[in-house]
């Protein structure tokens, strides 16, 4: 089988396409013939050695996939050969075959294209957990989404609307703001000049946003603290902006607000029943047409590095997917 390998810390351009033996599933495991891989920001950090998980070299990046079950290990009864499945693997998905624990797989809903199934697990799973469990977003509240045209950002825009919120979407280019409007945002904000606070205040009659979804971090986090409403919640989702900010805790006190961490990977392992319920609700939202994951670009496996580069350079709108 072919696999796109990271052999040392480096850039997307340093990934190498090689032939490897096809893996065999052990007890409780499943081998999946991978069809599509959704690319996420942790994939980029992992090949640079900047992610909290550091697989031994060589490894194939890619932690979100869809495909067809090609073999099952002893004791597996939840899926069968031929089933269409999707899941998360942490890494290893940029390969023609992948062995994973059967418990980490979900069957793909009837009618859902496999490419879509590979493009929403991480983004919609993260954003729904963030808004539902961590932000406790309520109908009628105002949600501000930063990085609103990225994978998790667009998911948060769609889900915020589906949950009954008024959604303000902040993005740095006209094309990204247009994508957020198409996803259902009520208002868009250009934050390329770094001035977020006054624009949010103008759109909320000086009150601020009840919930702020922040996958960007960096200097914008300080702007979030100044833009949040009394008793508001700021959701710390990630740091695609580069720097990890240091919070001025006096503002947290003065705003009576909460700064809430969102770690979706840990949630799926620690709270399996809640995660399963989330996915029942997400599948229902997809079936109703309330959410439609956006894939802006497809790449073949040999050009998987270009998919990671598009994400690193913040060129992607929605998700980029590698097709096998």
N, C-alpha and C positions, 0 to 999 in steps of 0.2 A: 504494500500500500504506500501511497505518497503521503508525506507529511511536511509541513512548513516548520522548520526547526529554529529555535533560538539556541545558539551554542555558547554564547557568552553575553554579558551585559552589553547592550548596544542600541542601535536605532532600528526602525522598521526595515531599512535598506540592507541590514546585515542578516536578515532571515534567509535560510537556505532550504530549498526544496530537495528532499531526499527520499529514497525508497527504504521502508522499514518492514519488518515482519508483521503480519496481521496479528493482533493480540487475541488471546483466548480468555473468555470469561471464567472466573472461578465461582465458588458457591455464593449465591446471592447477587451475582453480577450479570450484566447484560452487555453484549456487544452491539453497537449501533453502527450501521452504515450511514455515515454523516452525509447529509444533503446540503445543509446551509449552516453558516455560523454567523451569529450576530456579534459585531465588534463593539466592545465597551472600553471606557477609559482605563479601568484596571488592567486590561490587556497591554495597553501602552506602558503603564507604569511597571508592569511585571518584567518586560523585556529590558527595561532600563535599570532593573534592580532597585526600584523605588517603592515597590508595593510591600505590604506587610507579610504577604506570602511569597516565599522565594523557592520555587521548585529547583531541584538539581538539574544541571545541564547534562545533555541537551533536552529541551522540552518544546513541545508545540504550544504556542499561546492559543487563546480562544477558550472562553469559559461558558459560552451560551450556544446551543446547537439544536438542530432538529434533524430527524432522519428516520430510518426504518430498522427495526430490530432484526439483526441477522443471526444471532445466536444467544442462547440463554444458559446460565450456569445452574448448577444443582440447587434445588429448592426454590427457584423463581416461579411464582404463579401469577404475579400481577400483570405481566405482559407476555405476549407470545411472538414467535418469529413472524415477521410481516406487519406487525403493528406500527403505526405511525406515532412517533414519540418526540418529545422535546424535553430539555432539562438544562441543568447547569453542572459544570464539571470543574470549575476553578481554572483549569487549563487543560490543554491536550486536544481541543476540538478542531484545530486546523490540521486535520488529518482525515484520510478517507474512512477510517474506522476508529472507534473509541470504545473502551470498556469502562462502564460506570456501575455504581451500585444501583440495583433496581429501584430502591426506595427513592432515588433522586429523579426518577422519570415521571412524566405525566403523558397520558395519551392525548394526542392532538384532536381537538374538536372536529366533528364532521363538517366539511365545507371550508375549513380554514386551510389556506395554502401553507405548505411546509416553510416557505420563506418567511411568512408572517409569524409562524410559530417560533422561528429562531430569532425574531426581531423584537419580541415583547416580554420575554420572561424576566429579564433583568430590569428593563426600564419600567414596565408597568407594575411588576412585583414590588420594586423599590418605591415607586411613587405612590402606589395605593397604600402600602404599609405606612409610608411617611404621613400621608394626609389623613388616613383613617385612625391608625393606632397611636402614632406619635403626635400629630397635629390636632387630632380630634376636630377636624374641619366640620362646621355646621352649615346647613342651608342658610343663605342670606349673608354669610360672612364674606369679607374681602380677602382673596388669596393673591399674593404677589409671587410670581414665578420668575426667578433669575435664570439666565441661560435657557430662555424659553423655547429655543428652536433646536436644542440638542435632544438626544434620545430621551433622557429622563425628564427634560423640561417640557417637551411636547406632550409626553404622557401625563405630566402633572397638570398641564392646561386642560387636556381632554377630561381627565378624571375630576378636576376641580369643578368643571361645568356640570359633569354628570352628577356630582354630589350637591349641586345647587348653590355653588358659590359664585360671587362676582369675581372674575379673573382678570388681573392686570399682568401682562406679559412683558418682561424686559429682555431686550435683545440688542445686539450691537450693530446690525445692518438692516437695510430696508427689506432684503429678501428674507431674512430670518423673522422680522416682525410680520411680514405678510404670511409666512408659514404659520405663525402663532395665531393670527386672525382666522386663517382657514381652519385651524384646529378648534376654534370656538372662543378665543380670548375676547373679552368685552372691550378692553383698551390695551394699547401697546405703548411701551416706553423705550425711548432711545437712551441707553445709559453709556454710550461710547465716550461721553464727555466726563463720566465719573460722577455726575450730579444726579443722584437717584432720589434723595430725600425730598427735595422741593417738588419734584414731579409727582411723587406718590402722594404727598400732602395735597397738591392741587387737585388730584383725582379723587380724593377721599374727604374733601372739605376739612382738611387739617387733621383728621383723625388718625390716619395711618392704616396699615394693613393688619388684619387680625392674624393671618398666618403668612409667613414668608418662607418660601421654598428656595433654599440656597445650595446649589451644587457647585458654585463658583469659588466662594471663599475669597482670599486675598483682600485687597483694600475695600472691596464692596461689602464685606461683612460689617464694617463699621457703619456704612450707609444703611445696612439692614437694621441695625440697632436704633438708628435715628429715624427709621421709617415705620417702625412697628407700632401698633396701637397699644393702648393700655390693656394689660392682661393678654397681650398677643403672644404668639409662639413662633420662634425662628427655628426652622428645621435645618440642621447641619447635615447635608447630604454628601458633599465631597468638596474637592479643592482643585477643580480644573484650572482655576486662575493661577495656580502655582504655589503661592505662599500660604502657609497655615496661619490664619490671623490670631492675634491675641486680643481677647475680649476686654473692653473697658467695663469692668463689672459695676461701676457706678451707674452706668446707663441701664443695666439690667435692673438695678434697684429702683431707679427713678421711673422706669417704664412699667414696673411690676410685671415684667415679661418673663417668658421661659426661653432658654436656649436648649434645644432638644436634639440629641444625637439620633441619627438614622443609620443603623447597620443591618441592612437587609439580610446579608449572608448569615449573620448570627441569629437573626429572628427566625429564619427558616429551620435552623437546627434546634433552637430552644423552644419554639412555640409552633410545633407542627400542626396542631389542630386549628389554630388561628390562621396560619398560612393557607391551609387547605380551604378554609371558609373564604378567605380572600379570593382564592382562585375560582371557587364556585361563582362568586359574585363578578369577578372579572370576565369569566367566560359568558355569563349572562349579559353583561354589558356589551361584549363583542357581538354576541348573537343578535342583540337588539339594534346594532348599528351605532350605539352611543360612542364607541371608541373604534378608531381605525388606525393602527400603527402605520407610520409613514416610513417607507424605505426610499432613500434618495439616491442610492447608488449600489450597484452590484459589481463584484470583482471575482475573477476566477482564483482558484487556490494559488496558482503560481504568482499572482499579483496581490496576495494577501497583505504584503507589506504596505502597499499603496492604501489599502483600507485603513490600516492603523495610522498611517501618515495623515490621511484626511481628518481623522479624529484628533490627532495631536495638534494639527495646525488649526483646529476649530473651523474647518471648512464644511463639515457635514451638517446637513439639516435632517433631523430625525435620525434614523439608523442607517448604517452601511452594513451590507451583508456580503459574505464570501460564499460563493456557490461552488459545490463540488460535483 
